[in-house]
Amino acid sequence: MPPEIDALTQQVRQILLTDWDPSNASRSDAACSEYDSYINPLLSLLSRGATEESLMDYLHERELERMCFPPAGRSHLRRVAQKLLALPARSTD
């Protein structure tokens, strides 16, 4: 895996753990990979020109479907989406 992709993966993981973290995975070192299954889909969305809304939709769906959290609205996801969009572009080559 190229180093820049590994670094980008780590950045996405960090954003998910520090800014999203609906299951409080950041509280446990053993759970630091809790959201890793969401990283590649998010990177794919970003590489295809995701919008803030599409990233918010993805994260909101994960909260509702995968983690069975009650609807809490989407406003809390805007900052997470903005941080993801601010990441350096991922090469699709």
Contact map, one row per residue, 1 for C-alpha under 8 A:
111011000000000000000000000000000000000000000000000000000000000000000000000000000000000000000
111111000000000000000000000000000000000000000000000000000000000000000000000000000000000000000
111111100000000000000000000000000000000000000000000000000000000000000000000000000000000000000
011111110000000000000000000000000000000000000000000000000000000000000000000000000000000000000
111111111000000000000000000000000000000000000000000000000000000000000000000000000000000001000
111111111100000000000000000000000000000000000000000000000000000000000000000000000000000000000
001111111110000000000000000000000000000000000000000000000000000000000000000000000000000000000
000111111111000000000000000000000000000000000000000000000000000000000000000000000000001101000
000011111111100000000000000000000000001000000000000000000000000000000000000000000000000000000
000001111111110000000000000000000000000000000000000000000000000000000000000000000000000000000
000000111111111000000000000000000000000000000000000000000000000000000000000000000000001000000
000000011111111100000000000000000000001000000000000000000000000000000000000000000001000000000
000000001111111110000000000000001011001000000000000000000000000000000000000000000000000000000
000000000111111111100000000000000000000000000000000000000000000000000000000000000000000000000
000000000011111111110000000000000000000000000000000000000000000000000000000000010011000000000
000000000001111111111000000000000010000000000000000000000000000000000000000000010000000000000
000000000000111111111001110000010010000000000000000000000000000000000000000000000000000000000
000000000000011111111000010000000000000000000000000000000000000000000000000000000000000000000
000000000000011111111000000000000000000000000000000000000000000000000000000000110000000000000
000000000000001111111100000000000000000000000000000000000000000000000000000010010000000000000
000000000000000111111111110000000000000000000000000000000000000000000000000000000000000000000
000000000000000000011111100000000000000000000000000000000000001000000000000000000000000000000
000000000000000000001111100000000000000000000000000000000000000000000000000000000000000000000
000000000000000010001111111000000000000000000000000000000000000000000000000000000000000000000
000000000000000010001111111110110100000000000000000000000000000000000000000000000000000000000
000000000000000011001001111110110000000000000000000000000000000000000000000000000000000000000
000000000000000000000001111110100000000000000000000000000000000000000000000000000000000000000
000000000000000000000000111111110000000000000000000000000000000000000000000000000000000000000
000000000000000000000000111111110000000000000000000000000000000000000000000000000000000000000
000000000000000000000000000111111000000000000000000000000000000000000000000000000000000000000
000000000000000000000000111111111100000000000000000000000000000000000000000000000000000000000
000000000000000010000000110111111110000000000000000000000000000000000000000000000000000000000
000000000000100000000000000001111111000000000000000000000000000000000000000000000000000000000
000000000000000000000000100000111111100000000000000000000000000000000000000000000000000000000
000000000000100110000000000000011111111000000000000000000000000000000000000000000000000000000
000000000000100000000000000000001111111100000000000000000000000000000000000000000000000000000
000000000000000000000000000000000111111110000000000000000000000000000000000000000000000000000
000000000000000000000000000000000011111111000000000000000000000000000000000000000000000000000
000000001001100000000000000000000011111111100000000000000000000000000000000000000000000000000
000000000000000000000000000000000001111111110000000000000000000000000000000000000000000000000
000000000000000000000000000000000000111111111000000000000000000000000000000000000000000000000
000000000000000000000000000000000000011111111100000000100000000000000000000000000000000000000
000000000000000000000000000000000000001111111110000000000000000000000000000000000000000001000
000000000000000000000000000000000000000111111111000000000000000000000000000000000000000000000
000000000000000000000000000000000000000011111111110000100000000000000000000000000000000000000
000000000000000000000000000000000000000001111111110000000000000000000000000000000001100011000
000000000000000000000000000000000000000000111111110000000000000000000000000000000000000011110
000000000000000000000000000000000000000000011111110000000000000000000000000000000000000000000
000000000000000000000000000000000000000000001111111000000000000000000000000000000000000000000
000000000000000000000000000000000000000000001111111101100000000000000000000000000000100000000
000000000000000000000000000000000000000000000000111111100000000000000000000000000000100000000
000000000000000000000000000000000000000000000000011111110000000000000000000001001100100000000
000000000000000000000000000000000000000000000000001111111000000000000000000001001000000000000
000000000000000000000000000000000000000000000000011111111100000000000000000000000000000000000
000000000000000000000000000000000000000001001000011111111110000000000000000000001000000000000
000000000000000000000000000000000000000000000000000111111111000000000000010011011000000000000
000000000000000000000000000000000000000000000000000011111111100000000000000000000000000000000
000000000000000000000000000000000000000000000000000001111111110000000000000000000000000000000
000000000000000000000000000000000000000000000000000000111111111000000000000010000000000000000
000000000000000000000000000000000000000000000000000000011111111100000000010010000000000000000
000000000000000000000000000000000000000000000000000000001111111111000000000000000000000000000
000000000000000000000000000000000000000000000000000000000111111111100000000000000000000000000
000000000000000000000100000000000000000000000000000000000011111111111000000000000000000000000
000000000000000000000000000000000000000000000000000000000001111111111110000000000000000000000
000000000000000000000000000000000000000000000000000000000000111111111000000000000000000000000
000000000000000000000000000000000000000000000000000000000000111111110000000000000000000000000
000000000000000000000000000000000000000000000000000000000000011111111000000000000000000000000
000000000000000000000000000000000000000000000000000000000000001111111100000000000000000000000
000000000000000000000000000000000000000000000000000000000000001110111111000000000000000000000
000000000000000000000000000000000000000000000000000000000000000100011111000000000000000000000
000000000000000000000000000000000000000000000000000000000000000100001111100000000000000000000
000000000000000000000000000000000000000000000000000000000000000000001111110000000000000000000
000000000000000000000000000000000000000000000000000000000000000000000011111100000000000000000
000000000000000000000000000000000000000000000000000000010001000000000001111111000000000000000
000000000000000000000000000000000000000000000000000000000000000000000000111111000000000000000
000000000000000000000000000000000000000000000000000000000000000000000000111111110000000000000
000000000000000000010000000000000000000000000000000000010011000000000000011111111000000000000
000000000000000000000000000000000000000000000000000110010000000000000000011111111100000000000
000000000000000000100000000000000000000000000000000000000000000000000000000111111110000000000
000000000000001100110000000000000000000000000000000000010000000000000000000111111111000000000
000000000000000000000000000000000000000000000000000110110000000000000000000011111111100000000
000000000000000000000000000000000000000000000000000100000000000000000000000001111111110000000
000000000000001000000000000000000000000000000000000000000000000000000000000000111111111000000
000000000001001000000000000000000000000000000100000000000000000000000000000000011111111000000
000000000000000000000000000000000000000000000100011100000000000000000000000000001111111000000
000000000000000000000000000000000000000000000000000000000000000000000000000000000111111100000
000000010010000000000000000000000000000000000000000000000000000000000000000000000011111110000
000000010000000000000000000000000000000000000000000000000000000000000000000000000000011111000
000000000000000000000000000000000000000000000110000000000000000000000000000000000000001111100
000010010000000000000000000000000000000000100110000000000000000000000000000000000000000111110
000000000000000000000000000000000000000000000010000000000000000000000000000000000000000011111
000000000000000000000000000000000000000000000010000000000000000000000000000000000000000001111
000000000000000000000000000000000000000000000000000000000000000000000000000000000000000000111
